[in-house]
Amino acid sequence: MSPQKTLTLALAALTFTLASGAQASGLKPEEMIKYRKASYNFMAWNMGKIKASLEGDFDKAAVANAAGAIATVANSGMGALYAPGTDKNIGSEKTRLKSEFFKEPEKVREIAMNFNKQANELAKVAAGGDAIDIQTQFAKLGDACKACHERYRVK
């Protein structure tokens, strides 16, 4: 197993453990908002690295690492960071989550599962290193992001 894959799997296990234990460990709603925002910011940063590489000097290793990081977070069990009430600003933690998120659990699940699928596929394709295949899958992942943003994120 490559060092990159080992690191990705280790991070996935750690992130899953932390996120899946969020409710059990008594995280406050404002902490849930804080941690999920940090996770999305981390994914956005990695999406930016992939985009920059695809638009500039292609760096196969950088793209594979960024795609692996996105897949790790996507599979981390972040659902534990969404609880009723976390669709409201709490203290200094602001959120753009619409309350409809909690009214449509089946649609949320469908969108989330597709996002995970597309993130995993991007990691797989990125490991292969073909820029055209990566660009195609990167667009699919972007569409998966937009599906949630358009439905459940305040503009």
BALOBA-1460 file (C-alpha; in Angstrom, 3 decimals):
// residues 155
<rec num="1" residu="m" x="0.000" y="0.000" z="0.000"/>
<rec num="2" residu="s" x="1.361" y="3.423" z="-0.929"/>
<rec num="3" residu="p" x="2.223" y="5.905" z="1.842"/>
<rec num="4" residu="q" x="-0.411" y="8.270" z="0.449"/>
<rec num="5" residu="k" x="-3.133" y="5.631" z="0.634"/>
<rec num="6" residu="t" x="-2.025" y="4.634" z="4.135"/>
<rec num="7" residu="l" x="-2.188" y="8.259" z="5.276"/>
<rec num="8" residu="t" x="-5.593" y="8.723" z="3.658"/>
<rec num="9" residu="l" x="-6.977" y="5.624" z="5.351"/>
<rec num="10" residu="a" x="-5.520" y="6.655" z="8.716"/>
<rec num="11" residu="l" x="-7.023" y="10.129" z="8.412"/>
<rec num="12" residu="a" x="-10.335" y="8.638" z="7.378"/>
<rec num="13" residu="a" x="-10.389" y="6.391" z="10.432"/>
<rec num="14" residu="l" x="-9.448" y="9.240" z="12.756"/>
<rec num="15" residu="t" x="-11.932" y="11.650" z="11.242"/>
<rec num="16" residu="f" x="-14.703" y="9.046" z="11.291"/>
<rec num="17" residu="t" x="-13.987" y="8.275" z="14.928"/>
<rec num="18" residu="l" x="-14.049" y="11.923" z="15.906"/>
<rec num="19" residu="a" x="-17.151" y="12.803" z="13.905"/>
<rec num="20" residu="s" x="-19.186" y="9.716" z="14.755"/>
<rec num="21" residu="g" x="-18.532" y="10.316" z="18.436"/>
<rec num="22" residu="a" x="-19.584" y="13.961" z="18.238"/>
<rec num="23" residu="q" x="-23.073" y="13.495" z="19.626"/>
<rec num="24" residu="a" x="-22.023" y="10.911" z="22.167"/>
<rec num="25" residu="s" x="-19.264" y="13.138" z="23.483"/>
<rec num="26" residu="g" x="-21.721" y="15.924" z="24.143"/>
<rec num="27" residu="l" x="-20.660" y="18.474" z="21.573"/>
<rec num="28" residu="k" x="-22.589" y="21.673" z="21.888"/>
<rec num="29" residu="p" x="-24.528" y="22.833" z="18.820"/>
<rec num="30" residu="e" x="-22.103" y="25.737" z="18.288"/>
<rec num="31" residu="e" x="-19.210" y="23.250" z="18.292"/>
<rec num="32" residu="m" x="-20.985" y="21.145" z="15.678"/>
<rec num="33" residu="i" x="-21.336" y="24.228" z="13.464"/>
<rec num="34" residu="k" x="-17.699" y="25.180" z="14.023"/>
<rec num="35" residu="y" x="-16.347" y="21.718" z="13.173"/>
<rec num="36" residu="r" x="-18.480" y="21.184" z="10.096"/>
<rec num="37" residu="k" x="-17.564" y="24.643" z="8.761"/>
<rec num="38" residu="a" x="-13.895" y="23.803" z="9.287"/>
<rec num="39" residu="s" x="-14.389" y="20.537" z="7.403"/>
<rec num="40" residu="y" x="-16.055" y="22.256" z="4.460"/>
<rec num="41" residu="n" x="-13.367" y="24.939" z="4.398"/>
<rec num="42" residu="f" x="-10.716" y="22.221" z="4.317"/>
<rec num="43" residu="m" x="-12.479" y="20.514" z="1.410"/>
<rec num="44" residu="a" x="-12.850" y="23.844" z="-0.423"/>
<rec num="45" residu="w" x="-9.132" y="24.512" z="0.001"/>
<rec num="46" residu="n" x="-8.362" y="21.118" z="-1.521"/>
<rec num="47" residu="m" x="-10.863" y="21.677" z="-4.346"/>
<rec num="48" residu="g" x="-9.001" y="24.915" z="-5.054"/>
<rec num="49" residu="k" x="-5.692" y="23.077" z="-5.232"/>
<rec num="50" residu="i" x="-7.128" y="20.623" z="-7.746"/>
<rec num="51" residu="k" x="-8.644" y="23.398" z="-9.839"/>
<rec num="52" residu="a" x="-5.384" y="25.361" z="-9.851"/>
<rec num="53" residu="s" x="-3.445" y="22.289" z="-10.930"/>
<rec num="54" residu="l" x="-5.902" y="21.474" z="-13.709"/>
<rec num="55" residu="e" x="-5.786" y="25.071" z="-14.960"/>
<rec num="56" residu="g" x="-2.023" y="25.513" z="-14.596"/>
<rec num="57" residu="d" x="0.943" y="23.213" z="-14.301"/>
<rec num="58" residu="f" x="-0.616" y="19.821" z="-13.673"/>
<rec num="59" residu="d" x="0.807" y="18.145" z="-10.578"/>
<rec num="60" residu="k" x="-0.409" y="14.562" z="-10.380"/>
<rec num="61" residu="a" x="0.779" y="14.024" z="-6.796"/>
<rec num="62" residu="a" x="-0.762" y="17.258" z="-5.499"/>
<rec num="63" residu="v" x="-4.082" y="16.441" z="-7.154"/>
<rec num="64" residu="a" x="-4.084" y="12.893" z="-5.793"/>
<rec num="65" residu="n" x="-3.318" y="14.149" z="-2.281"/>
<rec num="66" residu="a" x="-6.031" y="16.814" z="-2.425"/>
<rec num="67" residu="a" x="-8.591" y="14.349" z="-3.816"/>
<rec num="68" residu="g" x="-7.702" y="11.894" z="-1.057"/>
<rec num="69" residu="a" x="-8.191" y="14.583" z="1.573"/>
<rec num="70" residu="i" x="-11.622" y="15.453" z="0.163"/>
<rec num="71" residu="a" x="-12.671" y="11.797" z="0.130"/>
<rec num="72" residu="t" x="-11.458" y="11.367" z="3.700"/>
<rec num="73" residu="v" x="-13.603" y="14.232" z="4.954"/>
<rec num="74" residu="a" x="-16.566" y="13.168" z="2.807"/>
<rec num="75" residu="n" x="-16.474" y="9.730" z="4.442"/>
<rec num="76" residu="s" x="-15.836" y="10.984" z="7.960"/>
<rec num="77" residu="g" x="-19.335" y="10.654" z="9.340"/>
<rec num="78" residu="m" x="-19.991" y="14.378" z="9.253"/>
<rec num="79" residu="g" x="-23.688" y="13.693" z="9.617"/>
<rec num="80" residu="a" x="-23.036" y="13.628" z="13.364"/>
<rec num="81" residu="l" x="-22.339" y="17.372" z="13.125"/>
<rec num="82" residu="y" x="-25.914" y="18.117" z="12.050"/>
<rec num="83" residu="a" x="-28.453" y="18.239" z="14.815"/>
<rec num="84" residu="p" x="-31.736" y="20.111" z="15.132"/>
<rec num="85" residu="g" x="-30.982" y="23.677" z="16.094"/>
<rec num="86" residu="t" x="-27.709" y="23.819" z="14.158"/>
<rec num="87" residu="d" x="-29.543" y="25.624" z="11.371"/>
<rec num="88" residu="k" x="-29.460" y="28.784" z="13.486"/>
<rec num="89" residu="n" x="-26.581" y="31.083" z="14.372"/>
<rec num="90" residu="i" x="-25.387" y="30.277" z="17.873"/>
<rec num="91" residu="g" x="-23.116" y="32.663" z="19.722"/>
<rec num="92" residu="s" x="-20.254" y="33.585" z="17.441"/>
<rec num="93" residu="e" x="-20.863" y="30.586" z="15.159"/>
<rec num="94" residu="k" x="-22.764" y="31.524" z="12.039"/>
<rec num="95" residu="t" x="-24.362" y="29.020" z="9.709"/>
<rec num="96" residu="r" x="-25.992" y="29.172" z="6.308"/>
<rec num="97" residu="l" x="-27.851" y="25.887" z="6.724"/>
<rec num="98" residu="k" x="-31.518" y="26.130" z="5.800"/>
<rec num="99" residu="s" x="-34.058" y="24.556" z="8.151"/>
<rec num="100" residu="e" x="-35.388" y="22.522" z="5.182"/>
<rec num="101" residu="f" x="-32.338" y="20.318" z="5.690"/>
<rec num="102" residu="f" x="-34.030" y="18.720" z="8.693"/>
<rec num="103" residu="k" x="-37.409" y="18.401" z="6.961"/>
<rec num="104" residu="e" x="-36.145" y="16.317" z="4.029"/>
<rec num="105" residu="p" x="-33.991" y="13.513" z="5.497"/>
<rec num="106" residu="e" x="-34.349" y="11.215" z="2.488"/>
<rec num="107" residu="k" x="-33.298" y="13.945" z="0.055"/>
<rec num="108" residu="v" x="-30.392" y="14.918" z="2.332"/>
<rec num="109" residu="r" x="-29.294" y="11.284" z="2.433"/>
<rec num="110" residu="e" x="-29.520" y="10.991" z="-1.355"/>
<rec num="111" residu="i" x="-27.437" y="14.137" z="-1.884"/>
<rec num="112" residu="a" x="-24.899" y="13.142" z="0.781"/>
<rec num="113" residu="m" x="-24.484" y="9.630" z="-0.625"/>
<rec num="114" residu="n" x="-23.918" y="11.038" z="-4.097"/>
<rec num="115" residu="f" x="-21.356" y="13.498" z="-2.743"/>
<rec num="116" residu="n" x="-19.486" y="10.648" z="-1.021"/>
<rec num="117" residu="k" x="-19.636" y="8.554" z="-4.189"/>
<rec num="118" residu="q" x="-18.272" y="11.391" z="-6.342"/>
<rec num="119" residu="a" x="-15.538" y="12.234" z="-3.801"/>
<rec num="120" residu="n" x="-14.432" y="8.590" z="-3.659"/>
<rec num="121" residu="e" x="-14.446" y="8.353" z="-7.432"/>
<rec num="122" residu="l" x="-12.344" y="11.523" z="-7.707"/>
<rec num="123" residu="a" x="-9.768" y="10.040" z="-5.331"/>
<rec num="124" residu="k" x="-9.689" y="6.875" z="-7.439"/>
<rec num="125" residu="v" x="-9.415" y="8.741" z="-10.742"/>
<rec num="126" residu="a" x="-6.814" y="11.154" z="-9.351"/>
<rec num="127" residu="a" x="-4.634" y="8.233" z="-8.298"/>
<rec num="128" residu="g" x="-4.555" y="7.248" z="-11.972"/>
<rec num="129" residu="g" x="-3.209" y="10.662" z="-12.918"/>
<rec num="130" residu="d" x="-5.051" y="11.288" z="-16.192"/>
<rec num="131" residu="a" x="-5.829" y="15.026" z="-16.274"/>
<rec num="132" residu="i" x="-8.838" y="14.667" z="-18.585"/>
<rec num="133" residu="d" x="-10.424" y="11.956" z="-16.426"/>
<rec num="134" residu="i" x="-9.722" y="14.042" z="-13.326"/>
<rec num="135" residu="q" x="-11.316" y="17.128" z="-14.908"/>
<rec num="136" residu="t" x="-14.437" y="15.136" z="-15.782"/>
<rec num="137" residu="q" x="-14.767" y="13.656" z="-12.294"/>
<rec num="138" residu="f" x="-13.908" y="16.980" z="-10.644"/>
<rec num="139" residu="a" x="-16.906" y="18.499" z="-12.467"/>
<rec num="140" residu="k" x="-19.140" y="15.683" z="-11.190"/>
<rec num="141" residu="l" x="-17.974" y="16.355" z="-7.644"/>
<rec num="142" residu="g" x="-18.669" y="20.062" z="-8.143"/>
<rec num="143" residu="d" x="-22.198" y="19.218" z="-9.282"/>
<rec num="144" residu="a" x="-22.673" y="17.094" z="-6.153"/>
<rec num="145" residu="c" x="-21.597" y="20.053" z="-4.014"/>
<rec num="146" residu="k" x="-23.961" y="22.378" z="-5.852"/>
<rec num="147" residu="a" x="-26.899" y="20.013" z="-5.330"/>
<rec num="148" residu="c" x="-26.657" y="20.524" z="-1.581"/>
<rec num="149" residu="h" x="-25.727" y="24.212" z="-1.719"/>
<rec num="150" residu="e" x="-28.643" y="25.082" z="-3.980"/>
<rec num="151" residu="r" x="-31.167" y="23.240" z="-1.835"/>
<rec num="152" residu="y" x="-29.916" y="23.669" z="1.734"/>
<rec num="153" residu="r" x="-27.552" y="26.632" z="1.877"/>
<rec num="154" residu="v" x="-28.633" y="30.217" z="2.356"/>
<rec num="155" residu="k" x="-27.129" y="32.397" z="-0.366"/>
